[in-house]
Amino acid sequence: MIVEINDDNFLEYVSNGLKIVEVFAPWCGYCTRQRVELEKMDNVNIGALNSGNAPNSMKMLNVTAFPTLVVFKNGKEINRFLGLKTKYEIMDIISRYIK
């Protein structure tokens, strides 16, 4: 499930459980393709963070490329990956954090 997040709710969103934050730019073609892959992941909590609307979160995350996917568990960053990933690549990465 994908929900829109921003500076106002970013910290609350990542504070509990396993979450993926998709950092994207609306003008980014790879981000559009990444969103298609993320929409295939029904049972995963995904927060979509528009880089242009979240300057504080962008500064905190120190993102320099798009798309960037950041994996959080109970408020702590546990993994990060850059560039376009398939649903299967993402699931392979996060499966090691699911207990």
Secondary structure, DSSP 8 states (H G I E B T S, - for coil): -EEEE-TTTHHHHHTSSEEEEEEE-TT-HHHHHHHHHHTT-TTS-EEEEEGGG-HHHHHHHT--SSSEEEEEETTEEEEEEES---HHHHHHHHHTT--
